[in-house]
Amino acid sequence: MTHENHSIDVVFSGSIYGPEVFLRCDADDDALCHAVYRCHCKEWDEEEVIAGVPRHKSWDDVTHVGHFEDPCKLDDWFLGNDNLEGVINRPVKVEWVDGYDFILEDK
C-alpha cells in the first residue's frame, strides 16, 4: 500500500549525534494515513475509503470500520534513521569563521 503526500525533514543543528529526521504528512484529512480503527488488528489485507468512511478487512475476512483523526498514523512507524533508505544530496556553502561552517544551500 502506498501513502502519498509525505516527505522527510532532515534537521542539521550542529549536534555531534548527526541530524534529526522527521516524517512530514501533507496528506488530506481523509487520507488512509489518518484512519483509526478500534479493533486490535496489527495487520490487515485491504484498506479503503467508501462513502467517506475508512474500512479494512482482517485476515479472516471481517470488515472493520474506522474514522479519521490526527495525527498521521505513519509517524508511529517512522523510526528516523533506523528505517530510512536513500540518498540526499544538497550543495553546501563552506565558510571559515574560527573553523569551517557548512551551510546547506537551496538547489
C-alpha positions as CSV (number, residue, x, y, z in Angstrom):
1,M,0.0,0.0,0.0
2,T,1.4,3.4,-1.0
3,H,0.7,6.6,1.0
4,E,1.2,9.8,-0.9
5,N,1.9,13.4,0.2
6,H,4.6,12.6,2.8
7,S,8.2,13.9,3.0
8,I,11.2,13.8,5.2
9,D,12.6,16.7,7.1
10,V,16.3,16.4,7.9
11,V,17.4,18.9,10.6
12,F,21.1,19.7,10.9
13,S,21.7,21.5,14.2
14,G,25.4,21.0,14.7
15,S,24.9,18.1,17.0
16,I,27.7,15.5,17.4
17,Y,25.0,12.9,17.0
18,G,24.1,13.8,13.5
19,P,20.9,15.2,12.0
20,E,17.4,14.6,13.3
21,V,14.9,13.1,10.8
22,F,11.2,13.7,10.9
23,L,8.3,12.5,8.8
24,R,6.1,15.3,7.4
25,C,2.5,14.5,6.5
26,D,0.8,16.8,3.9
27,A,-2.0,14.3,3.2
28,D,-5.6,15.3,3.3
29,D,-7.6,14.8,6.5
30,D,-9.4,11.9,4.9
31,A,-6.3,10.1,3.7
32,L,-5.8,6.5,4.9
33,C,-2.8,7.5,6.9
34,H,-5.3,9.3,9.2
35,A,-7.6,6.3,9.5
36,V,-8.1,4.9,13.1
37,Y,-9.8,1.6,14.0
38,R,-11.0,0.4,17.4
39,C,-10.1,-3.2,16.5
40,H,-6.9,-4.8,17.7
41,C,-5.7,-5.8,14.2
42,K,-2.0,-5.4,13.9
43,E,-2.1,-6.2,10.1
44,W,-4.8,-6.4,7.5
45,D,-5.4,-7.4,3.9
46,E,-7.3,-4.5,2.3
47,E,-7.9,-0.9,3.3
48,E,-10.1,1.6,1.5
49,V,-12.5,4.5,1.9
50,I,-16.1,4.0,1.0
51,A,-18.5,7.0,1.2
52,G,-16.0,8.9,3.3
53,V,-15.5,6.1,5.9
54,P,-12.3,4.2,6.2
55,R,-12.5,0.4,6.5
56,H,-10.2,-2.6,6.4
57,K,-10.6,-6.4,6.0
58,S,-8.9,-8.6,8.6
59,W,-7.2,-11.8,7.6
60,D,-10.3,-13.7,8.5
61,D,-12.3,-11.6,6.0
62,V,-14.1,-9.5,8.6
63,T,-14.6,-5.8,7.7
64,H,-13.8,-3.2,10.4
65,V,-15.0,0.4,10.1
66,G,-13.0,3.3,11.4
67,H,-12.9,7.1,11.4
68,F,-10.3,9.8,10.6
69,E,-8.1,11.5,13.2
70,D,-4.9,13.5,13.5
71,P,-2.0,12.9,13.7
72,C,-0.8,10.8,10.8
73,K,-0.5,7.1,11.9
74,L,2.6,6.6,9.8
75,D,4.5,8.7,12.2
76,D,4.2,5.8,14.7
77,W,6.0,3.6,12.2
78,F,8.7,6.0,11.2
79,L,11.8,5.5,13.2
80,G,14.0,8.1,11.6
81,N,17.4,6.8,10.5
82,D,16.5,3.2,11.5
83,N,14.2,2.6,8.6
84,L,15.1,5.3,6.1
85,E,16.8,4.4,2.8
86,G,18.1,6.5,0.0
87,V,20.5,9.5,-0.5
88,I,20.0,13.2,0.0
89,N,22.5,15.3,-2.0
90,R,22.4,19.0,-1.4
91,P,25.0,21.7,-2.1
92,V,26.8,23.4,0.8
93,K,28.5,26.7,1.3
94,V,31.7,26.4,3.2
95,E,32.9,29.3,5.3
96,W,35.8,29.8,7.6
97,V,34.8,31.5,10.9
98,D,37.2,30.2,13.6
99,G,36.7,26.8,11.9
100,Y,34.8,25.6,9.0
101,D,31.0,26.1,8.9
102,F,29.0,24.1,6.4
103,I,25.7,25.7,5.4
104,L,23.1,23.9,3.3
105,E,22.0,25.8,0.2
106,D,18.8,25.5,-1.8
107,K,19.2,23.7,-5.1
